[in-house]
């Protein structure tokens, strides 16, 4: 209770470490997980506070047993849809009726009191289930192309950083193959590099397209898995299927993928010494308007890219910017002018986000 009260007092907030005054490099006593790297790319500032300082600013909503849900916010809807997707997917893999499995899970959610009561209940249920039919049609089409489900593979990668052996571990999941993939026998290395060894097909609870453009921030966890698969020695494609479409991550050159993965590790460690001035949605907005790697004051940056980034990050009339969607960002970099950090923002975008953008490209029907 006291910690929560202290966190809510702006006058008690102490300026965090910065690039000019960072904390000492972290000494890791356990391996980094692939999930941690994905969370770092999505929320680099939050990662610093949660993992290095052990500070949590995500305040839970405290409700009584008599609390009645009247409407779902975006995060609640995402979480509940994720439950429904998982239940339906598990049933499909077992060869059971996936629609019935989804309805059973929906009934459990209703009994828990997580949906509005009365006449609003059916509206909420329809809103949760409506996009899932189209999603599973895409999934079934993808599985028809790659019907063979492969076993998960343990991922274990080591890198020496500043004399410290840094280890990244995880499991490569959702591995699929076609019958041709399994029977093909490449005659030489060149042929092997042209044909992916297997494929990842991942279901996402997020909308993957907005205004005819990919929501690249929603692809960052899949991007980490995509890189890791190439680091492990396989050349693959990844198909991410969301609530309003799908995205293909193309196969990569393994040497290039290893370089990107090691660069990610280096920046993860750097991001534990001070909160990196970076935000995912704003970063991709900057890159989407031809924002490039710069150094110097914000006034020297191209106006088109600056306007796009500011519109994404700063609050506007009746709109909530990315800075207001995260207490970690708001406390540390309350405006895009602060996030700019003499161009470090643009440099981090170029290093950490531009490779994913180049791999994905644009939707076929985008203008």
C-alpha positions in Angstrom: 0.0 0.0 0.0 2.7 2.5 0.9 4.7 1.6 -2.2 1.7 2.3 -4.4 1.1 5.7 -2.6 4.7 6.6 -3.1 4.7 5.7 -6.8 1.6 7.9 -7.4 3.4 11.0 -6.0 5.1 12.9 -8.8 7.2 14.8 -6.3 8.7 11.6 -5.0 9.8 10.5 -8.5 13.6 10.3 -8.8 15.2 10.7 -12.2 16.3 7.3 -13.6 19.8 6.5 -14.9 20.6 7.9 -18.3 23.0 7.2 -21.2 25.5 9.7 -19.6 25.0 8.2 -16.1 24.1 4.5 -16.5 24.0 1.8 -13.9 26.9 -0.7 -13.9 26.5 -3.5 -16.4 24.2 -6.2 -15.0 25.7 -9.5 -13.8 23.3 -12.2 -15.0 22.8 -15.2 -12.7 20.5 -17.1 -15.1 19.8 -17.4 -18.8 17.8 -14.8 -20.7 14.6 -16.3 -22.2 13.3 -15.7 -25.7 10.2 -14.3 -24.2 12.2 -11.7 -22.3 13.8 -10.5 -25.5 10.4 -10.2 -27.1 9.1 -8.2 -24.2 12.2 -6.0 -24.3 11.6 -5.1 -28.0 7.9 -4.3 -27.3 8.5 -2.4 -24.0 12.2 -1.5 -23.6 11.6 1.1 -20.9 9.3 -1.2 -18.9 12.0 -3.9 -19.1 14.5 -1.6 -17.3 12.2 -0.9 -14.4 10.8 -4.4 -14.1 14.0 -6.4 -14.5 16.8 -4.2 -13.3 15.1 -2.0 -10.6 12.3 -4.5 -9.7 9.9 -1.6 -9.8 6.3 -2.2 -11.0 4.1 0.7 -12.1 1.3 -1.5 -13.5 -1.3 -1.0 -10.8 -3.8 -3.7 -10.6 -7.5 -2.8 -10.5 -8.7 -3.7 -7.0 -12.3 -4.7 -7.0 -14.6 -6.2 -4.5 -16.5 -9.5 -4.8 -19.6 -7.4 -5.6 -18.0 -5.7 -8.6 -20.0 -6.1 -11.7 -18.4 -5.8 -15.2 -20.2 -3.4 -17.5 -17.8 -3.2 -20.4 -14.5 -4.7 -21.5 -11.5 -2.5 -22.1 -9.0 -3.4 -24.9 -6.6 -5.3 -22.6 -9.4 -7.4 -21.1 -10.8 -8.2 -24.5 -7.4 -9.2 -25.7 -6.8 -11.5 -22.7 -10.2 -13.2 -23.0 -9.9 -13.7 -26.8 -6.5 -15.3 -26.1 -8.2 -17.8 -23.9 -10.8 -18.6 -26.6 -8.1 -18.9 -29.3 -6.1 -21.3 -27.2 -9.1 -23.5 -26.3 -10.2 -23.6 -29.9 -6.6 -24.3 -31.2 -6.0 -27.1 -28.6 -9.3 -28.8 -29.6 -8.5 -28.5 -33.3 -5.1 -30.2 -32.7 -6.8 -33.0 -30.8 -9.3 -33.5 -33.7 -12.2 -32.3 -31.6 -15.0 -29.8 -32.4 -13.2 -26.5 -32.0 -16.4 -24.5 -32.0 -17.8 -26.4 -29.1 -14.5 -26.1 -27.2 -14.7 -22.3 -27.7 -18.3 -22.2 -26.4 -17.3 -24.2 -23.3 -14.5 -21.8 -22.6 -16.8 -18.9 -23.1 -19.2 -20.4 -20.6 -16.3 -20.6 -18.0 -15.4 -17.0 -18.6 -19.1 -16.0 -18.1 -19.3 -18.0 -14.8 -16.1 -16.2 -13.6 -17.9 -12.9 -13.9 -15.5 -11.6 -16.5 -18.3 -10.5 -18.9 -21.0 -7.9 -18.6 -24.3 -9.0 -17.1 -27.8 -8.9 -18.5 -28.5 -7.7 -22.0 -24.8 -6.7 -22.5 -23.6 -10.3 -22.1 -24.5 -11.5 -25.6 -23.1 -8.3 -27.2 -19.8 -8.9 -25.4 -19.7 -12.6 -26.3 -20.4 -11.8 -30.0 -17.6 -9.2 -30.0 -15.1 -11.8 -28.6 -16.0 -14.6 -30.9 -16.8 -12.8 -34.2 -13.3 -12.4 -35.5 -12.2 -16.0 -34.6 -14.0 -17.8 -37.5 -12.0 -15.9 -40.1 -8.8 -16.4 -38.1 -9.2 -20.2 -38.0 -10.1 -20.3 -41.7 -6.7 -18.8 -42.4 -5.1 -21.2 -39.9 -6.7 -24.2 -41.4 -5.6 -23.1 -44.9 -2.0 -22.7 -43.6 -2.1 -26.1 -42.0 -3.4 -27.7 -45.2 -0.2 -26.4 -46.8 2.0 -27.5 -43.9 0.1 -30.4 -42.3 3.0 -32.1 -40.5 3.4 -30.9 -36.9 7.1 -31.1 -35.8 8.4 -31.5 -32.3 9.5 -28.5 -30.4 13.2 -27.8 -30.4 15.3 -26.5 -27.4 17.1 -23.2 -28.2 20.4 -22.5 -26.4 22.7 -19.7 -27.6 25.8 -18.2 -25.9 27.5 -14.9 -26.4 30.4 -13.2 -24.6 29.6 -9.6 -23.8 32.2 -7.5 -21.9 33.8 -10.7 -20.6 30.5 -12.2 -19.4 29.1 -15.3 -20.9 25.5 -14.4 -21.7 23.1 -17.3 -22.4 19.7 -17.2 -24.2 17.4 -20.2 -23.9 14.0 -21.1 -25.0 11.9 -23.5 -27.0 11.1 -23.1 -30.7 7.4 -24.0 -31.0 4.7 -24.2 -33.6 7.0 -25.9 -36.1 5.2 -27.2 -39.2 6.4 -28.8 -42.5 4.9 -30.0 -45.7 5.4 -33.6 -46.9 7.8 -32.2 -49.6 9.9 -30.5 -46.8 10.4 -33.9 -45.1 11.3 -35.8 -48.3 13.4 -33.2 -50.1 17.1 -34.0 -50.2 19.1 -30.9 -51.5 22.0 -31.8 -53.6 24.1 -28.8 -52.7 24.3 -25.9 -50.2 22.8 -23.4 -52.7 19.7 -25.5 -53.1 19.4 -25.9 -49.3 19.5 -22.1 -48.8 16.7 -21.6 -51.3 14.2 -23.9 -49.6 13.1 -23.3 -45.9 13.6 -26.3 -43.7 10.3 -25.8 -41.9 7.7 -23.2 -41.1 6.3 -21.5 -38.0 2.5 -20.9 -37.9 1.6 -18.6 -35.0 -1.8 -17.5 -33.9 -2.0 -14.0 -32.5 -4.7 -12.3 -30.4 -3.8 -9.0 -31.9 -5.1 -7.1 -35.0 -2.2 -7.3 -37.4 -3.3 -4.6 -39.9 -4.4 -1.0 -39.3 -5.2 1.5 -42.1 -3.9 -1.0 -44.7 -0.5 -1.2 -43.0 1.0 -4.0 -40.8 1.1 -3.4 -37.1 4.7 -4.2 -36.8 4.8 -3.7 -33.0 2.5 -6.8 -32.7 5.0 -8.9 -34.6 8.0 -8.3 -32.3 7.7 -11.5 -30.2 7.4 -13.6 -33.4 10.4 -11.8 -34.9 12.5 -12.9 -31.9 11.5 -16.5 -32.5 12.1 -16.1 -36.3 15.6 -14.9 -35.6 16.3 -17.6 -33.1 15.2 -20.3 -35.5 17.8 -19.1 -38.0 20.5 -18.8 -35.3 19.8 -22.5 -34.5 20.7 -23.4 -38.1 17.4 -23.6 -39.8 16.1 -21.3 -42.6 12.4 -20.9 -42.1 9.4 -18.7 -42.9 7.0 -17.6 -40.2 3.3 -17.0 -40.7 1.5 -14.9 -38.1 -2.3 -15.1 -38.2 -4.2 -12.4 -36.3 -7.8 -11.3 -35.9 -7.9 -9.3 -39.2 -5.3 -11.0 -41.5 -1.9 -12.6 -41.6 1.7 -11.6 -42.1 4.6 -13.6 -43.5 8.1 -13.2 -42.2 10.5 -14.2 -45.0 13.4 -16.5 -44.7 16.7 -14.9 -43.8 20.4 -15.4 -44.4 21.5 -17.3 -41.3 24.7 -15.2 -40.9 22.7 -12.0 -41.0 20.1 -13.4 -38.6 22.8 -14.3 -36.1 24.2 -10.7 -36.3 20.8 -9.3 -35.6 20.2 -11.7 -32.7 23.5 -10.8 -31.1 22.9 -7.1 -31.6 19.5 -7.6 -29.8 21.3 -9.3 -26.9 23.8 -6.4 -26.7 21.0 -3.9 -26.6 19.0 -5.9 -24.0 22.0 -5.7 -21.7 22.4 -2.0 -22.5 18.7 -1.5 -21.7 19.3 -2.9 -18.2 21.8 -0.1 -17.4 19.4 2.7 -18.3 16.0 3.0 -19.9 16.5 3.2 -23.6 14.6 6.1 -25.3 12.5 3.8 -27.5 8.8 3.0 -27.9 7.7 0.4 -30.4 4.6 2.0 -32.0 6.3 5.4 -32.2 9.5 3.8 -33.6 7.6 2.1 -36.5 5.7 5.4 -37.1 9.1 7.1 -37.4 10.4 4.5 -39.8 7.2 4.5 -41.8 7.8 8.2 -42.7 11.4 7.6 -43.9 12.9 8.4 -40.5 16.6 7.6 -40.6 19.5 7.3 -38.2 20.4 10.8 -36.9 22.3 12.6 -34.2 21.6 16.0 -32.9 18.6 18.2 -31.8 15.0 17.3 -32.8 14.8 20.5 -34.8 17.3 19.1 -37.3 15.2 15.9 -38.0 12.9 15.6 -41.1 9.5 17.2 -40.3 7.4 14.4 -41.9 9.0 11.7 -39.7 8.9 13.9 -36.6 5.2 14.7 -37.1 4.3 11.0 -37.5 6.3 10.1 -34.4 4.8 12.9 -32.3 1.3 12.0 -33.4 1.8 8.5 -32.2 3.6 9.3 -29.0 2.1 12.5 -27.7 -1.6 12.9 -26.7 -3.8 14.9 -29.0 -7.3 16.1 -29.1 -9.4 13.3 -27.8 -6.6 10.8 -28.5 -4.2 8.9 -26.2 -0.6 8.8 -27.2 1.7 5.9 -26.6 3.3 7.8 -23.8 0.0 7.7 -21.9 -0.5 4.0 -22.5 2.5 3.1 -20.3 3.4 4.6 -16.9 7.0 3.6 -17.5 7.2 5.8 -20.6 5.2 8.6 -19.1 7.4 8.9 -16.0 10.7 8.7 -18.0 10.0 10.3 -21.4 6.8 12.3 -21.0 7.0 13.7 -24.6 8.5 12.8 -27.9 10.9 15.7 -27.5 12.2 14.0 -24.4 12.2 10.6 -26.1 14.3 11.9 -28.9 17.4 12.1 -26.7 19.6 13.9 -29.2 18.8 11.3 -31.9 19.4 8.2 -29.8 15.8 7.3 -30.5 16.4 7.3 -34.2 19.5 5.2 -33.9 17.7 2.6 -31.8 14.9 2.4 -34.3 17.4 1.8 -37.1 19.2 -0.9 -35.2 16.3 -2.8 -33.5 13.1 -2.1 -35.6 14.2 -1.5 -39.2 15.4 -5.1 -39.8 11.8 -6.4 -39.1 10.3 -3.8 -41.3 12.6 -4.7 -44.1 11.7 -8.4 -43.7 8.0 -7.9 -43.8 7.4 -5.2 -46.4 3.9 -3.9 -47.0 0.5 -5.6 -47.5 -0.2 -6.3 -51.2 -3.3 -4.0 -51.2 -1.7 -1.0 -49.3 -1.5 2.3 -51.1 
